[in-house]
Amino acid sequence: MLPADVPGAPRYQRCHSHTAQCAPMLSTMGSSSADDAMPERPGPTRIYLSPPDVGQLEEAYVLEAVRSGWIAPLGPQVDAFENELAARCQRQHAVALSSGTAALHLALLELGARPESLVIVPTLTFVATANAVLYTGATPVFVDCDSNTGNLDPELLTKALGTLLTEEGRTVSAVISVDLLGKCADHAAIQDVCARYGVPILEDAAEALGALAAGHPAGSLGAASVLSFNGNKIMTTSGGGALLTNDGRVAARARYLSTQARQSAIHYEHTELGYNYRMSNLLAAVGRAQLQRLNDMLQRRRAIREHYASIFTATPGVRIFQREGDEHDNCWLTAILVDKGRAGWDTQSLRAHLDACNIESRPLWKPMHRQPLYRGSRSFLTGSSDKLFDTGLALPSGSGMQPGEIRRVDDAITEFLRGSQT
Ligand SMILES: *Cc1c(COP(=O)(O)O)cnc(C)c1O
């Protein structure tokens, strides 16, 4: 079943987000006059990996928020959004924030990350996971992934904690577990290891809203979890995030620190360093509409996954990443893994072909231990993340993809595969 055939799928115009990205390119095309007509873009518009899927329901919610007079900073939409998020993720508390990165930062502060302490970070992740550790002054230690899921390898985590805590007597403030591309990590195994060593878990579920791990929702693991509502995530508030926890004190502290750590005095009294990290009432309205549509959007992403699986089913050397046991993943991004020896081609050549067809595709996250920013960082490695980075390619997976766009991606891949046959 194609995504567009999912019953109840909304039928609004997709918001095309290419304008901003084209602007710098157009301005270098020899035209110095602002009055010159913008040149016509040749060919079809670009198909993105995971653009915002926003329409009439979001519009209605925002309009209602605007008309209510509650624009910012806080308001009833923020309160309602927090309650709905907490319920969805089976948590006692949700705190709506300006980004997932801000949520990671505050959660780490509350877990005691500080200069001299270490934080375990999966090496296969988006850079924000590691950057939040640096914000606190703590030092990230990178741990490699399971080769099938791309998520934190529990055995290697055991080895890392044994080395750092038992052998070296270091302080480890937290273990961050990332649910990569919408597949939950092995929560049970990670919980076991962390309980044994007495280290709290921070779940980076930025990519995983809507996924389940053995019946438990992404966002319910450990001392605190983090969600992201950035524009390319499973659902968006244009930009935003949330911190989830069962600890009322952590939630209260996050609310306090995210509003400049202002004491309850008429004048502005401050005893601690705070941040401006709260989500506005208008953006929470977008989030509430998106949350209401989340199940439909998940269904459409899954249908796209199934579609790719059918396209590549007879292609030697190609498999769908994280395919095994993906019934409860959120299918945020569907990626393929290509064995160049068997396929006769590599991901770079497919990526170049798709790009020429104005279709975006992208390698998996470049592991943190290979990033110039983190050069020289302590790392526990097996080679799994390196291999995934070298062989993986994420394909357009947006829940708002229209039938015509899916056909264009199909045609481009089919053409490529035909041309690559030897
Ligand atoms: C997107 C993302 C973040 C950061 O979220 P923002 O809302 O963009 O700040 C953190 N961790 C992971 C794994 C992500 O994919």
Ligand as a Chemical Component Dictionary entry (heavy atoms), coordinates in Angstrom:
data_LIG
# 
_chem_comp.id                   LIG 
_chem_comp.type                 NON-POLYMER 
_chem_comp.pdbx_formal_charge   0 
_chem_comp.three_letter_code    LIG 
# 
loop_
_chem_comp_atom.comp_id 
_chem_comp_atom.atom_id 
_chem_comp_atom.alt_atom_id 
_chem_comp_atom.type_symbol 
_chem_comp_atom.charge 
_chem_comp_atom.model_Cartn_x 
_chem_comp_atom.model_Cartn_y 
_chem_comp_atom.model_Cartn_z 
_chem_comp_atom.pdbx_ordinal 
LIG C1 C1 C 0 17.604 15.985 16.118 1  
LIG C2 C2 C 0 18.387 15.343 17.163 2  
LIG C3 C3 C 0 18.764 16.040 18.321 3  
LIG C4 C4 C 0 18.607 17.519 18.480 4  
LIG O1 O1 O 0 17.331 17.984 18.457 5  
LIG P1 P1 P 0 17.075 19.545 18.092 6  
LIG O2 O2 O 0 15.621 19.718 18.416 7  
LIG O3 O3 O 0 17.376 19.692 16.644 8  
LIG O4 O4 O 0 17.939 20.374 18.951 9  
LIG C5 C5 C 0 19.425 15.344 19.314 10 
LIG N1 N1 N 0 19.710 14.044 19.181 11 
LIG C6 C6 C 0 19.396 13.347 18.076 12 
LIG C7 C7 C 0 19.736 11.895 18.013 13 
LIG C8 C8 C 0 18.736 13.974 17.015 14 
LIG O5 O5 O 0 18.465 13.288 15.903 15 
# 
loop_
_chem_comp_bond.comp_id 
_chem_comp_bond.atom_id_1 
_chem_comp_bond.atom_id_2 
_chem_comp_bond.value_order 
_chem_comp_bond.pdbx_ordinal 
LIG C1 C2 SING 1  
LIG C2 C3 SING 2  
LIG C2 C8 DOUB 3  
LIG C3 C4 SING 4  
LIG C3 C5 DOUB 5  
LIG C4 O1 SING 6  
LIG O1 P1 SING 7  
LIG P1 O2 DOUB 8  
LIG P1 O3 SING 9  
LIG P1 O4 SING 10 
LIG C5 N1 SING 11 
LIG N1 C6 DOUB 12 
LIG C6 C7 SING 13 
LIG C6 C8 SING 14 
LIG C8 O5 SING 15 
# 
